[in-house]
Amino acid sequence: MITDEQLNNYRLSGETVRVVRDGIEDNDVKGIVVAWDDEHVLIRRRNRKVVKLDRCYIYQPLDEPRKSPEA
């Protein structure tokens, strides 16, 4: 699970993140961290829609190579 410090760093920098939810790359969510609580993270996508995601997913910068959730 991603830490509050990591989420705060992404929010403050405005860096676009990739949220890896499963093994299919097309299912990844790409956007900017807006807010979070103990269980969920809000991500604003490029089309300005906000997505509520579980904190147990893999959160990583978009410019890094994609990490597989099975690893």
Secondary structure, DSSP 8 states (H G I E B T S, - for coil): ---HHHHHHHHHHT-EEEEE-SS-GGG-EEEEEEEE-SSEEEEEETTS-EEEEETTSEEEETTS----TT-
